[in-house]
Amino acid sequence: MARSYGTHPIDVAKVRRKYLDRAEARPDTFVRYEYRSHLLNQARQAIADYVHAPLETCVLIPNATTGIDTVLRNLNFATNDAVICFSTTYPAFLNTLDYLEERNNLDFWIIQHSLPVTDHDICSYFEQILEQVRKAHQKPKLAIFDTISSQPGIRWPFERLTDICRKEGILSCIDGAHGVGQIPLDVPRLNPDFFVSNCHKWLHTPRGCALLYVPIRNQHLIRSTLPTGFGFVKKGPSDKTNNFVANFAAVATSDDTPYLCIPAALAWRKRLTYNEQTGEDAIMSYNKDLARRGGKLVADILGTEVMDNAQGTLGDCAMVNVRLPIDLENVTKEKPNHGDDIASWVNKTMNLQFNIAVNAFVYADELWVRLSAQVYLEMKHFEAAGNALNRVCRRVRLGRVARMDADASCRWD
């Protein structure tokens, strides 16, 4: 229910097994004359059609983190250029910004906010920070924001934020790690400057598999893959050749068979039905409905509430956040900043003792849990999660929390 890493159906696993066997039987033939010659392009075409994008704007990468890093490390930042992000931005990206600040003196501004708020508030915070950056005599160059954030797992007004970026002359970089397969996406209509999304989280492909979308107007900005691979072409004095797609087709030796499973995953999804709907409509309708009903059930069991705003826009997805009945101030009074350890203990106990994967985290001085709905889950699974969480939270309140092991942290994904 945590939906951190995703999974895929047996039918898709069989397709991957077929490609793995072909690759092992004749590695050179497969990589050089099958994968690179036509199989990769077929997979790219499938995901491009899915997000309604031209084929030449879509390449495949292992994960969303690689995609955002590729964008950040390729852009040339001048003195006084600034990057804008939110306090809920995925920590790996904040780490990259820290690294670039350390290495290149890049300035970045973090919008501090406390959910739940309205979509209008989020956009207002964004516009206010742009004004502050300019008053500090800096130039906002790039903004990073989510389709659906990780912690808390809420839907962002990314369409409006993208529009603001366009009007303000700022590059928009959308972290859609939880986007593809969870919510409808028409990427060209959205018209971001950069867009990344995992396919293994919600589209039912094997790990790792992700989309990097870069419109033709910006492809000259992405000079290199990470790492720089066989497809890199040194730019000449007057060279205007666009090497974007070829660059990502031959990066380094790796198992890229998850990419080739995109067509099979999409075909499998087309067969699903729910309430006289089929395919993507059925999946997204079922998951969103289950998340809303399941989240309410868990909140009722715990005697707490679901995170959302009055308009219900934050929960307009297949993820739900429920507050846990734990007074962090009371249970951590002898150990300040112990809240993250408690969240990690809850995650590990739920997983190893109850066989239920959840994502507990501290937000705004409260302990929350993120639950995800999927086509293989039903209300009974949310009920089981609620009852198990009730028992685990009681142990926390009674102080019966075991010493944390070094490998227990599993907070962000």
N, C-alpha and C positions, 0 to 999 in steps of 0.2 A: 504493500500500500504506500510505501515511501516514494516509489517511482523515481529512484535516483539513477538507476542504470538501465532500466528497461529490460524487456525480454521479447521473444519472438515465438510464433506458433511452430508446431512440428512440421507443417508443410514447408515453411520457409527454411527451417533447419535442414530439411532434406535437400533443398536447392543448394544451400551453402556447402553441404557435404559433397554434393556432386562436383562443385567447382574446386573444392579442396583436393578431391581425388584426381581431378584432371590436372591440377597444378603440380601435384606430387608425381604423377605418372610421367609427365614431360614438362618440367619446369620452364625451360627456355622457350619451347614452343608455345606454352600457355601464356607466359608473360609477354613475349615479344609479338606473337602473331595472332593471339586470340584476345587477351585482355586489352592490350593497348590498341589493337587494330579496330576492334568493333564492340567488344563486350562493355568496356567502360563507357563508350558513347551511348550505348543503349540504356545503361543505368542513368546517365546524366539526362538523357531525353525523358526518361520516365519521371524523374523528380522535377525537371523543368516544366513538363506538362502539368504536374500536380500543383505547382505554385504559379502556373500561368505565365512563366517567364521564357524568354528566348533561350535556346540551347547555349548560345555563345556567352551567356551571362552566368552560367551555373557550372561550378566545379565541385568535386567531392573531396572531403577531408576527413580525418579521423574523428573529430569532435569540435564542439563549439568553441572550446578554449583555444584550440589551435587556430580557429578562424579569427577570433578577436585579436589574438596575439599577432597573427599575420598582418592584420590591418594596422595595428598600433606600431609594429616594428618597421613597417614599410613607409609610413608617412614621414615626411620631412617637416619637423616642427621648428619654426623660426623663433627667435627671441621674442618673448611676450606672448607667444601662442599659448592657449590654455585648452585643456580638455575638461568637459563637464560630465559628471556622473552623479548617481544617487547613492545614498547610504545603504540601499538594498542591492547595489551592484554586486555581482558575483565576486567573492574575495580574490579569486585567481586573477581577475582583471585589475583589481586594485593593487595586487602585488606587481603586476606588469607595469602599472603606472608608477609605483614606488621605484621600481628598477629604472625606468626611463627618467624619472626625476633625479635619481642618484647618478645616472650615467650622462644624461644630456641636459640636466637642469630643466626638465619639462615641468610646467606648472599644471596642476589639476585641482579642480574645485569639486567638493562633494556636497550635494544638496542634502541637508539634514531634514528629515521629516518623520512624522509619527503617524502610522496608519492605525485605524481606518480614516481616510479623508475622501473627499469627492474627486472625481476626475478633473474638475475645474481647478480644485486646489493644487493638484499635482502640476498641472500646466502653469498655474500662477507661480508656484515655487520655481519652476524652470525659468520662466521669464524674468523673475526677480533676480535670480543668480546671474543671468546674462547681463543685466543692468549693473550688478555689483562688479562683475569681471571687467566690464568696460570702464567703470569708474576707477578701477585699479590700474587703468591704462594697459590692460591686456586685451588680446583678441581671442574670443571663443572660436576655436577652429573645429573641434570635434565634440559631439555629445554621444554618450553611450547610455542606452536604456533598454529595458526588457519588453518582450511581448507579455510574458508571464514570469514573474520573478521567482527565485528559488525559496527564499525565506524572508518574509512569508510568501507562500505560493498564491499570488494574486495577479489578476489581469490588469495590465497597465494601459493607459490611454495612448498607446504607442502611435496610433494613427495621427492624433492631434499633435503629439510631440514631434513627429516627423514633419508635419506641416509647418510647425513653428520654426524648426531648423531650416527648412527650405526658404521661408520668408526672411529669416535672419541671416542667411548666407553662411550657415554652419553645416559641416558634414555630419550626417546622421549615421550612427553605427548601431544597429539593432541586434541585441542578444536575444535571439529567438530559440534558445536551447530547448525550451519546453513548448515551442510553438507548433512546428510542423506535426500534423497528426492529431493535435489537441483542439485547435481552433481553425476555422477557415482562413486561408491566407491567399491573397492575390498580390504577390510581391511587386510586379510592375505598377499596378494601380497605387499601391502604398508608396512606391517610388523613393525608397531609402538610398543612401549613398553606399551603404554596405549592410548586408544582412547575413546572419549565420543561424543555423538551426540544426540540432541533432535529429537524426532519423531513428536512432536506436531507442530513444526514450518513449516516443508516442506513436511512431509509424510502424513499429513491429519489425524492424530490421535487426540483424545481429549487431553487436558492438564491434568496433566503433565506426560510426557512419554518420556523416554530417554534410550539410549543404553550405557552401559559401557562394553568395550571390553578389556580383559586382556589375553594375550597369556599364555598358561600353564606355560611357563618358569618364568613368573613373578607373578603368583597367590599367591605364598608364601609371597609376599611383602604386599599383601592386607589382613591384619589380621582381620580388623573390618569394619563393615558398619558404616554409620552415620545416626542416633545414633547406638551404639552397640545394636544388636537385639538378638532375641531368637536363631538365628542360630550360634552364636559365640561359639566356642569350645576352651577351654584353651589348650594351647600347652603343651604337656608333654616333658620330657627330650629327648626322642628319637622319638617323634611323627612326622611322615612324611605324615599324612593324609591331603589330599587337601579338604578343606571345603568351597572353594570359592563359588560355586553355591548355596549350602545349606545356606550359610551365608546370601545371598541376598534374599532368598525365604521367610524369616520370620523376617522382621526387626521390625515393629511396626504396630499398628492398623492405617490403612489409607485407602483411597479409591483408590484401584489399578485397577479399571475397565478400565482406559485408556490403560493399558498394553494389556488387552484382546482384544482391538479393532484393534491391528496391523494387524491381518489376514484380517479383513474386509476392512481396509484402503487400503491394497495392492490389494485386489480383486477389489475394486472400481477403483483404478488407472489403472488396466489392461484393463478396458473397454474403456478408453479414446483414441481418435484417433486424428492425426494431420498430414497433408501432407503425407498420406499413411503410417504413422508410428502408432504404437500402444503402449499403456502402458507407461513404463518409458521413452522410447525413444521419444515418442510423447510429454509427459509432459515436459521433460527437453529441448527439441528442441523448443517447443512453448514458454516456459518461457524465455529462453535465447534470442530468437529472439524478443520477446515482450519487454524485458528489454532494449535491444540495440536500437530498433526503438523508444520505448517510452521515453527513456532517452534523445535521440537526439531531439525528438519533444519538450520536456520540456525545454531543453537547448536553442532551437531555440526561443521558446516563451519568455524566460527570457533574451535572448541575452547573454548567458554565454556559458559554456562548460561542458562536461562530464569528470570525472576523469578517466584516463586510461594512459597506457604507449604506446609507439610507436608500440609495438608488439601486443597490445590488450589483453594481458594475465590477467590483473587485472580485466577486465570486462567479463571474460569468465565464467559467472554465471548468475543467475536470479536477481541480484541486481545491481543497478546503482546509482552513486553519481553525483549530478548536483550542480554546484556552484550557490549560490543565489546572485542576483545583489544588494548586500548591502556592503557598505564600512564600515567595522567594526571600523576601526580607527576613522572615522568621527562620526559615530553614538554613539560611546562609549567614546568620548574624555572627557566628563564631568563625566563619571562613568567608570573608568578602571575596566577591568575584567567583564564587563556587558554583554559580548558576549553570555555566557551560558544562561543568563536570557532571552536574545532576542531569542535564539534558542528554549528555552522552551515555550516562548510566541507564536512563530510561530507554534510549534507543537500543542499547546492547541487551538489556534485560527482556524487552519486548521481542527482540529478534531471536535470541538464543533460548529463552525460557518458554515463550509463548508462540514462537514461529510466526511472528507477525512483524513485518518491516514497516516502521513508521519513521518520521523525521521530527524529533522534538528539538526545540531551539528556544533561546531566550530572545525576546523582542520587547522593547519598551518596559523593561523590568518585570515582565511576566513570562511565564513558561507556556509555550504553545506547542501544538503538534500539527504537522502537515500530513494530510491523508490524500491519497489520489485514487480516483475511480478508474476502473478499466473494464474492458469487455468480459474478462474472466472473473470479475468480482460481482457479488450480489449484496443485498442488504444484510444478510446473515454474517458476512465478513466484517462489515462495519460494527455490527452488534458485538461480535467477538472482540474486535479491537477496543471498543468502548469498555467492555467488562474487564478486559486485561489491563487497560490503562487505569481503570478505577483501582484495581488491586495494586498496581505499581505505584500510583500516586499515594496511596495509603501508606505504603512502606516508606516513601520519601518523607511524608509528614511525621511518621513515627521515628525517623532517624535511622531506619534500617537500610542504609545505602552502603554497599560494599565499597572498599577502596578501588578507585579507578585503575584499570590496567593501562599500560602505555598505548595499547592499540585500540582503545575503546572509542576514540573520537571518530564520529561519522556525521558531522553536522551539516556540511555543505555539499550538495550535489543536486 
